[in-house]
Amino acid sequence: MKSKNFWITVIVIFLVCLAYEFLVHGYILNNQYYKNLTPSLFLSMNGAERQLGWLFRSAIFIAEFIASFFFVLIYSRGVEGKGWLGEGFRYGFLIWGVAVLAPTVGMYSFSKYPGKLLLWWIVYGLIEMVILGWVCAALYKKPAQ
């Protein structure tokens, strides 16, 4: 975990994740959010900034960095060195099942999110986790024992 390779992988995963989330949620699904969701589901930019200040603006970056750290940490504990393409896909798919699929399916039963939007989250989440799995597997090299 203390290797330079580990931290480089965390930073790259963090940047790829931010870019992907911005593309998907900021552009591709943006109309879905405004068309289907009530304004009370999200904090308004003006109200939230007044109440939370710097925390509001930096919370997403903190959350994504924490997720990136644990994404690489878990990968580093189970890397088998059998080739980045297959290993990255397997890892991304497994993380998707736990971190995206299960919670999103559960949200359908207790939230007001439209089923179509939740389905898009599942699809785009799978694509994201597989891409992140590939990036992680391509960059992270198991330290010599």
Secondary structure as UniProt FT lines:
FT   HELIX           4..23
FT   HELIX           24..28
FT   HELIX           30..36
FT   HELIX           39..41
FT   HELIX           45..52
FT   HELIX           54..78
FT   HELIX           84..96
FT   HELIX           97..101
FT   HELIX           102..110
FT   HELIX           115..139
//
